[in-house]
Amino acid sequence: MSELLTALSVIFVIGGAFLFVADRFGLPIVPFFISAGIVAGVFVGEETTLELARYGIVLLVFGFSVQIQFEAVRTVLSDSEVVALGQIAVLGVLGVTGSVLIGLPTDQALYVGIAAALSSTIVGTGLLQTRRYRTLVYGRLAESIQFVQDLVAILLILVLSAETFAADSVATQLGYGVVLLGVAIVVNRQLFDRLGRVSGGSDELMLVSVIALLIAFLGAAEFVGVSLAVGAFVAGLAVRRDAAEHLGMLNGLQSIRDFFTAIFFITLGTLVAVPTTEVLLVAGLLTLLTAVIKPAATIALLLYTDYETRSATLTSLNLAQVSEFALIIAIEGLVVGMLTQPVFDAIILAATVTMLTSSLSSRYDEQIYRVLSDHGLLRKQYEKVDERSAVPDDLTRHVIIVGYGRQGRRLVETCDAHDRPYVVVENDPVLLQELDSQCAAYVFGDAIEQYTWKKAGIDHAQIIVSTVDSDRVSNRIQMLAEDVDADVVLRARTVSTARELLERGALYVAIPEVLAAEQLVEHVEAVAAGDISGTELRADSLTKLER
C-alpha cells in the first residue's frame, strides 16, 4: 500500500506539471499524459505500475459500459457488426501471420494478433471530442464498432483466463461469464429502480450504491476466477441508465472515469521500456497494422456496406489505436507467464505510439480525408444517402434546414404551418425514424459533402438555415451559397465568429447565449414594469418547456 501511494504521488506531481503545459497552450492532453508517464517510470517500479494499470483499466471498462447507449448504437449496429468482425478477422490474421514470419512463436504471435485486431474505447470516444460529434453518423459507427469489439474482447479474456485450452476449462469460464451477465441483467431490471426509491432521489446515495455493486461484481469475478475486467464490464451494464434519470450519479461516475483515464495514460507511459531490436521489430509491425492497415481495412469494409467516403474515413481514424482490452490481456498474460517480456514491451510501445498518432490523425482528420480524396484513393459512393433520404423531384424555392434538434423541429413546425416547402439535412442515425415520420422531405447525409446539398436541391433553394454551431459546417454552407441564389442563416458560439460570418455575406447569425441574455433582460424588465406578473411568467415558461 505504501508503494502504491508513493507511485500515485509521483504520478500526480509529474502528470500535473505536464497537464499544465498542455492546457496552457491548448494542446491534446493524451501525448502529455504519456510523456509524463515516461518520466515517472524512472521513479516507479514496474510491478507497482502493472498493479495500477490493471485496476485503472478495470475501472475505465466499468465507466465505459455504464455509458453504453443501446438505442444510439442500435441504428447502425447491423453494419457495425460486419465491420467490427471483419476488422478483427483481417487484422488478427495479419497480426499472427506477420509475427510468425518475423520469428515469434505461435502462442506469442496470438497476443500480437489480438492487439492488432482490437481498438481502444477510451481513446476512440475521447477523440470524438464532444457530444455533437458523437451524434453524427461516424460517431455512432465508431462507438458501435468499439462496442462489438469489446464484447469480443470479453470473450477472449474469458477463453485466455482458462487454466488450459481444454473444452471443459474454456466452457467453465464462458459459463461464469454468462452467469455474471445474467445477474447484471436482473440487477438492472429489478434491483436498480428499487435502489433509486430507497435513496429518495439522493445522488450521493445512488453513487455509493453503484460503487458497492461494482465491488460486489469484482468480488464475484475474483471468486469464480475470471478477469476483473469481465466483472467491471457486467457491473457497468447492471447500473446502466438513461442520463436524464440519474444525471447527478452519472456525473459522479464521469468524474471517477476522468480520474482513472489520467492514471491509465500516465501508467501506460511508465511501462514503456528502452526497446531492444526484437521489441522494435514487433512494435513496428503492430504499429503498421494498427495505424495504417486497420484504417484502410475499416474504410474498405464501410464502403462495402455502402457508407459514403467521408463517414468511412473519419470513423476509421477513431479506431486506429491498440485497445485497453489488449493491454489487459497482455498484462494478465505477463503475470501468469504466458507472455514473454519482449512481446509485452512491444505491445506497450505500440499502444503508446498508436494512441499518440491517433490523437494527431483525429485532429487533422479533415485534411487527411481531403488528401486521400483529392488523390483519388477513395471511391465516391452515396447509396446510403439515397436509401435514407426522401426528397420530392419538383421541390423549388424551398427552405433547407440543417439539423433536426430543438430548433430544427420548431422550424419544421413553422414551415408546415405556413405551407412552405422544406428539406431537413441531418446526420444522426438515432433521428432517422423520426425524420421519416415527421418530415415531408429530408436528406440523411453529411453537411460537408457536396452530394448532400445536391440531394437537398440547393440550386433551387430560397434560404438555408443552419441550427448547428459548427464553424466547419457554417463555412461550408457559406462557400456553397456563393454559387446559388439563396440567403443564409447560421449559428455561432461567439460574437467574433458571428461578425465574421455576417461580413462574409450571411443574412443573420444566431448566438444562443446572446439571444438568451436578451430574452432574460426582456423578462426582468417586463416584471419590473408590471407588464407581466411573476405567476404569469412562470406559467408561460412551463408552457413553453412542455411544448
Secondary structure, 3 states (H helix, E strand, C coil): CHHHHHHHHHHHHHHHHHHHHHHHCCCCHHHHHHHHHHHHCCCCCHHHHHHHHHHHHHHHHHHHHHCCCHHHHHCCHHHHHHHHHHHHHHHHHHHHHHHHHCCCCHHHHHHHHHHHHCCCHHHHHHHCCCHHHHCCHHHHHHHHHHHHHHHHHHHHHHHHCCCCCCHHHHHHHHHHHHHHHHHHHHHHHHHHHHHHHHHCCCHHHHHHHHHHHHHHHHHHHHHHCCCHHHHHHHHHHHHCCCCCCCHHHHHHHHHHHHHHHHHHHHHHHHCCCCCCHHHHHHHHHHHHHHHHHHHHHHHHHHHHCCCCHHHHHHHHHCCCCCCHHHHHHHHHHHHCCCCCHHHHHHHHHHHHHHHHHHHHHHHCHHHHHHHHHHCCCCCCCCHHHHHCCECCCCCCCEEEEECCCHHHHHHHHHHHHCCCCEEEEECCHHHHHHHHHHCCCEEECCCCCHHHHHHCCHHHEEEEEECCCCHHHHHHHHHHHCCCCCEEEEECCCHHHHHHHHHCCCCEEECHHHHHHHHHHHHHHHHHHCCCCHHHHHHHHHHHHHC
